[in-house]
Amino acid sequence: MALACLAIGLGGCASSSIEPPAIDPAAPADIRVTLPAPPDGVEACVRASFPDIPDRSLTRADVVRIIGRAKVLDRQKRRCSERAQAWIDAVQRDFAKP
């Protein structure tokens, strides 16, 4: 019983250390920050899924096609992630506290 009370008490202490949001929604509009939009097409590119693999015996042509599409997708995602990372870096550079 005492252990349960201690756990509940400590749980309350842990939750009290949660930091408030970076920008208070109740703050005046003149001090709110509107971040720039992320680069166009990044979300769709990042969400693109691996090429479908047919549920049957694969031919050599199937394997070549699947691997080729996977390589193209990997290159596209790398470019998307580089653009996204550049956007994140710019937002941090321009908006973060020094």
TIFITOR-332242 format. One record per atom (N, C-alpha, C): chain; z, x, y; atom name. Coordinates in pm, whole numbers. Each point is the difference from the previous one (the first is absolute). Layout:
! residues N
["A" [Z X Y] "CA"]
...
//
This chain:
! residues 98
["A" [0 82 -119] "N"]
["A" [0 -82 119] "CA"]
["A" [0 87 126] "C"]
["A" [86 101 -1] "N"]
["A" [7 88 117] "CA"]
["A" [-131 75 19] "C"]
["A" [-63 37 -110] "N"]
["A" [-128 71 7] "CA"]
["A" [-107 -90 61] "C"]
["A" [-1 -127 -35] "N"]
["A" [-97 -94 55] "CA"]
["A" [21 -15 151] "C"]
["A" [124 -9 42] "N"]
["A" [30 -11 144] "CA"]
["A" [-43 126 74] "C"]
["A" [23 116 -61] "N"]
["A" [-40 126 62] "CA"]
["A" [-152 8 13] "C"]
["A" [-71 -42 -104] "N"]
["A" [-146 3 4] "CA"]
["A" [-54 -91 109] "C"]
["A" [59 -118 13] "N"]
["A" [-44 -94 103] "CA"]
["A" [30 57 138] "C"]
["A" [117 60 16] "N"]
["A" [37 59 128] "CA"]
["A" [-91 116 39] "C"]
["A" [-31 86 -95] "N"]
["A" [-89 112 29] "CA"]
["A" [-142 -47 25] "C"]
["A" [-40 -105 -69] "N"]
["A" [-134 -55 24] "CA"]
["A" [-15 -46 143] "C"]
["A" [104 -58 55] "N"]
["A" [-3 -42 139] "CA"]
["A" [-14 116 95] "C"]
["A" [64 114 -33] "N"]
["A" [-10 119 84] "CA"]
["A" [-141 55 -1] "C"]
["A" [-62 0 -116] "N"]
["A" [-135 55 -10] "CA"]
["A" [-99 -82 81] "C"]
["A" [17 -132 0] "N"]
["A" [-96 -83 73] "CA"]
["A" [20 8 150] "C"]
["A" [118 43 45] "N"]
["A" [22 9 144] "CA"]
["A" [-69 120 61] "C"]
["A" [-51 93 -81] "N"]
["A" [-67 117 55] "CA"]
["A" [-150 -20 17] "C"]
["A" [-49 -122 -24] "N"]
["A" [-142 -28 17] "CA"]
["A" [-33 8 148] "C"]
["A" [-107 74 31] "N"]
["A" [-38 17 140] "CA"]
["A" [-73 -123 50] "C"]
["A" [15 -32 129] "N"]
["A" [-72 -113 57] "CA"]
["A" [-149 32 6] "C"]
["A" [-84 -102 19] "N"]
["A" [-144 27 11] "CA"]
["A" [-29 93 117] "C"]
["A" [-109 75 -9] "N"]
["A" [-36 96 103] "CA"]
["A" [-19 -67 135] "C"]
["A" [-54 -120 0] "N"]
["A" [-19 -73 125] "CA"]
["A" [69 -134 -13] "C"]
["A" [87 -29 92] "N"]
["A" [73 -126 0] "CA"]
["A" [-94 -113 42] "C"]
["A" [-22 -99 -87] "N"]
["A" [-91 -109 37] "CA"]
["A" [48 -77 122] "C"]
["A" [128 8 31] "N"]
["A" [53 -69 117] "CA"]
["A" [-15 82 127] "C"]
["A" [-49 123 -12] "N"]
["A" [-16 87 117] "CA"]
["A" [-108 -55 92] "C"]
["A" [9 31 128] "N"]
["A" [-104 -45 94] "CA"]
["A" [-138 51 -42] "C"]
["A" [-101 -80 28] "N"]
["A" [-136 33 -44] "CA"]
["A" [-51 132 59] "C"]
["A" [51 40 117] "N"]
["A" [-53 121 63] "CA"]
["A" [44 128 -72] "C"]
["A" [96 -9 -92] "N"]
["A" [37 121 -73] "CA"]
["A" [-41 -6 -148] "C"]
["A" [-66 -108 -38] "N"]
["A" [-51 -9 -137] "CA"]
["A" [-124 87 -12] "C"]
["A" [-24 47 -119] "N"]
["A" [-114 88 -24] "CA"]
["A" [-99 -70 -92] "C"]
["A" [-125 4 38] "N"]
["A" [-105 -51 -87] "CA"]
["A" [-75 120 -54] "C"]
["A" [8 18 -129] "N"]
["A" [-65 115 -61] "CA"]
["A" [-150 -25 -9] "C"]
["A" [-79 107 4] "N"]
["A" [-144 -16 -14] "CA"]
["A" [-33 -51 -141] "C"]
["A" [-110 -69 -10] "N"]
["A" [-43 -54 -130] "CA"]
["A" [-37 116 -93] "C"]
["A" [24 -17 -128] "N"]
["A" [-41 104 -95] "CA"]
["A" [-152 9 -5] "C"]
["A" [-52 108 -50] "N"]
["A" [-146 16 -7] "CA"]
["A" [-66 -113 -80] "C"]
["A" [-118 -39 44] "N"]
["A" [-75 -107 -68] "CA"]
["A" [-31 37 -145] "C"]
["A" [16 -97 -87] "N"]
["A" [-39 16 -139] "CA"]
["A" [97 77 -88] "C"]
["A" [106 55 56] "N"]
["A" [91 81 -81] "CA"]
["A" [71 -85 -105] "C"]
["A" [49 -116 40] "N"]
["A" [74 -83 -95] "CA"]
["A" [-88 -41 -118] "C"]
["A" [-121 -46 27] "N"]
["A" [-89 -42 -109] "CA"]
["A" [-35 118 -89] "C"]
["A" [-20 116 61] "N"]
["A" [-35 119 -77] "CA"]
["A" [115 41 -92] "C"]
["A" [120 0 53] "N"]
["A" [115 42 -79] "CA"]
["A" [28 -99 -113] "C"]
["A" [-27 -127 24] "N"]
["A" [26 -102 -101] "CA"]
["A" [-110 -10 -107] "C"]
["A" [-111 69 19] "N"]
["A" [-109 -5 -99] "CA"]
["A" [53 46 -136] "C"]
["A" [-40 -71 -104] "N"]
["A" [53 30 -133] "CA"]
["A" [-99 83 -81] "C"]
["A" [55 59 -104] "N"]
["A" [-78 82 -92] "CA"]
["A" [-113 -83 -59] "C"]
["A" [-115 62 -27] "N"]
["A" [-111 -76 -59] "CA"]
["A" [41 -70 -129] "C"]
["A" [-54 -119 -20] "N"]
["A" [30 -76 -122] "CA"]
["A" [-53 74 -122] "C"]
["A" [79 -4 -104] "N"]
["A" [-40 60 -127] "CA"]
["A" [-23 -115 -97] "C"]
["A" [-123 -12 -52] "N"]
["A" [-29 -110 -91] "CA"]
["A" [86 5 -125] "C"]
["A" [31 -118 -53] "N"]
["A" [82 -11 -121] "CA"]
["A" [-93 -3 -122] "C"]
["A" [-64 113 -23] "N"]
["A" [-91 15 -113] "CA"]
["A" [-20 149 -24] "C"]
["A" [-74 32 -103] "N"]
["A" [-33 141 -24] "CA"]
["A" [-88 49 115] "C"]
["A" [35 113 55] "N"]
["A" [-73 52 115] "CA"]
["A" [-113 92 -44] "C"]
["A" [-110 -13 69] "N"]
["A" [-112 91 -23] "CA"]
["A" [20 122 89] "C"]
["A" [-79 100 -23] "N"]
["A" [3 119 85] "CA"]
["A" [-30 -38 145] "C"]
["A" [-95 -90 19] "N"]
["A" [-37 -44 135] "CA"]
["A" [117 -71 68] "C"]
["A" [75 -82 -78] "N"]
["A" [119 -67 56] "CA"]
["A" [101 102 50] "C"]
["A" [26 100 -82] "N"]
["A" [100 102 35] "CA"]
["A" [-45 76 125] "C"]
["A" [-127 37 5] "N"]
["A" [-52 73 116] "CA"]
["A" [11 -87 125] "C"]
["A" [-33 -129 -12] "N"]
["A" [7 -92 113] "CA"]
["A" [144 -17 47] "C"]
["A" [92 -20 -92] "N"]
["A" [141 -20 36] "CA"]
["A" [57 125 67] "C"]
["A" [-26 116 -56] "N"]
["A" [50 124 59] "CA"]
["A" [-63 24 137] "C"]
["A" [-129 -27 12] "N"]
["A" [-68 17 128] "CA"]
["A" [60 -90 108] "C"]
["A" [23 -128 -35] "N"]
["A" [59 -92 97] "CA"]
["A" [144 41 35] "C"]
["A" [72 50 -99] "N"]
["A" [137 44 26] "CA"]
["A" [2 120 95] "C"]
["A" [-94 92 -17] "N"]
["A" [-7 116 90] "CA"]
["A" [-35 -43 142] "C"]
["A" [-95 -91 13] "N"]
["A" [-38 -50 132] "CA"]
["A" [120 -70 66] "C"]
["A" [69 -84 -77] "N"]
["A" [118 -69 52] "CA"]
["A" [108 99 42] "C"]
["A" [20 104 -79] "N"]
["A" [100 101 34] "CA"]
["A" [-35 69 131] "C"]
["A" [-125 33 20] "N"]
["A" [-42 65 126] "CA"]
["A" [18 -95 118] "C"]
["A" [-35 -128 -19] "N"]
["A" [18 -98 108] "CA"]
["A" [148 -15 35] "C"]
["A" [83 -9 -101] "N"]
["A" [144 -15 25] "CA"]
["A" [58 124 68] "C"]
["A" [-49 117 -35] "N"]
["A" [48 121 65] "CA"]
["A" [-34 -4 149] "C"]
["A" [-124 -39 32] "N"]
["A" [-39 -9 142] "CA"]
["A" [82 -107 72] "C"]
["A" [22 -113 -65] "N"]
["A" [82 -107 61] "CA"]
["A" [141 49 25] "C"]
["A" [56 67 -98] "N"]
["A" [138 47 16] "CA"]
["A" [10 107 108] "C"]
["A" [-102 81 15] "N"]
["A" [0 100 107] "CA"]
["A" [-4 -69 136] "C"]
["A" [-83 -106 14] "N"]
["A" [-4 -75 126] "CA"]
["A" [132 -69 26] "C"]
["A" [60 -57 -105] "N"]
["A" [129 -67 16] "CA"]
["A" [107 100 40] "C"]
["A" [0 116 -63] "N"]
["A" [100 102 33] "CA"]
["A" [-18 50 143] "C"]
["A" [-125 13 45] "N"]
["A" [-25 42 139] "CA"]
["A" [53 -106 97] "C"]
["A" [-16 -128 -34] "N"]
["A" [52 -109 84] "CA"]
["A" [153 6 4] "C"]
["A" [62 17 -116] "N"]
["A" [146 9 -7] "CA"]
["A" [50 118 82] "C"]
["A" [-65 114 -13] "N"]
["A" [39 118 78] "CA"]
["A" [-11 -27 150] "C"]
["A" [-109 -66 42] "N"]
["A" [-19 -29 143] "CA"]
["A" [106 -97 50] "C"]
["A" [33 -101 -79] "N"]
["A" [104 -96 40] "CA"]
["A" [134 72 13] "C"]
["A" [33 84 -97] "N"]
["A" [125 74 7] "CA"]
["A" [1 93 122] "C"]
["A" [-109 68 24] "N"]
["A" [-9 93 114] "CA"]
["A" [14 -74 132] "C"]
["A" [-66 -117 12] "N"]
["A" [-6 -71 128] "CA"]
["A" [117 -94 25] "C"]
["A" [67 -46 -106] "N"]
["A" [102 -102 18] "CA"]
["A" [140 40 -43] "C"]
["A" [13 105 -79] "N"]
["A" [133 39 -51] "CA"]
["A" [82 62 112] "C"]
["A" [131 -15 -14] "N"]
["A" [89 65 96] "CA"]
["A" [-3 150 -27] "C"]
["A" [3 80 108] "N"]
["A" [-2 147 -19] "CA"]
["A" [129 51 -61] "C"]
//
